[in-house]
Amino acid sequence: MVLVRPGAPLTAADPPLPVPGPGELRLRVAACGVCRTDLHVADGELPGPKLPLVLGHEIVGRVEAVGPGAARFRIGDRVGVPWLGWTCGACRYCASGRENLCERARFTGHGRDGGYAEAAIADERFTFALPEGYADAEAAPLLCAGLIGHRAWAPVHAASPLGLYGFGAAAHLVAQLALHAGQRVFAFTRPGDRPAQDFARRVGAEWAGGSDEQPPEPLEAAILFAPVGALVPAALRATEAGGTVICAGIHMSDVPAFPYRLLWGERTVRSIANLTRADGEAFLALAPRVPVRVEAIPYPLARANEALADLRSGRLSGAAVLIP
């Protein structure tokens, strides 16, 4: 399913089978998660995608061909491909362990074709072995909702209560990490979204309400998964002095002006950008120990536009996954 231009529906295509280059793998795609970042690319909110483009960066597949010099995996191995698809390895960010900020990075489903397809090419260096115990559809959301969620949660892994704004694919995984760590979780959804609030309570949230509500007590930290800039001052208002508000999305609407008193008191606002391979290894080792359970909602590949529309409208309780 191909994006020809931003703003247009994906179209079905039947291109030649891709050939892996040096250090690359060709995967037979078993499942690919549908992420809000895919929406931002498809809607033209993230600039510079290659076109035409195959979206999708939560890829689970089995190795079916290896390029020259590729030796990490064997034919038939099950592997996962995340958003970070390639880095230069030489810039000041890569050299200092911050490859997530690489100035020349290429991202799966943005600068490299992704997994809304029957086959995909991946750089083996940016490919993960996947833990046992997860079906293909369950493993796919771990590769972004899980990885980026884990990176966003790590700086506030001891904060309690922890507020999660936007209770979807990432938040339902992060909530489980937080509960495993002994944190109390408060969930914030679209105002009046009772199904999402019920879902949050089923996952283990102590309190669930609308993003326009104040929690029953001040938050020590908050993570914003919803791409709504107005939630930054809302979360600051709900957070105690010394607290942290983390913006976990790759795109967000403009943050409105707000009074300095909401930031004063040594509150911190920070963003999370992409991921590193070390993040991936850490989360994929932790997930089965918790264990993190994934609410996967499968769609046939041909219904990719429907899956994106359901995500856009907030109709999902869990993570949409395309199955070729």
Secondary structure as UniProt FT lines:
FT   STRAND          2..3
FT   TURN            6..7
FT   TURN            22..23
FT   STRAND          24..33
FT   HELIX           36..42
FT   TURN            43..44
FT   STRAND          53..54
FT   STRAND          59..66
FT   TURN            68..69
FT   TURN            75..76
FT   STRAND          78..81
FT   STRAND          84..86
FT   HELIX           92..95
FT   TURN            96..97
FT   HELIX           99..101
FT   TURN            103..104
FT   STRAND          106..108
FT   TURN            109..111
FT   STRAND          119..123
FT   HELIX           124..126
FT   STRAND          128..129
FT   TURN            132..133
FT   HELIX           136..139
FT   HELIX           140..143
FT   HELIX           145..153
FT   HELIX           154..156
FT   TURN            157..158
FT   STRAND          162..165
FT   HELIX           169..180
FT   TURN            181..182
FT   STRAND          185..189
FT   TURN            191..192
FT   HELIX           194..203
FT   STRAND          207..210
FT   TURN            211..212
FT   STRAND          219..224
FT   TURN            229..230
FT   HELIX           231..238
FT   STRAND          239..247
FT   HELIX           260..262
FT   TURN            263..266
FT   STRAND          268..271
FT   HELIX           277..286
FT   HELIX           287..289
FT   TURN            290..291
FT   STRAND          296..300
FT   HELIX           301..303
FT   HELIX           304..313
FT   STRAND          319..323
//
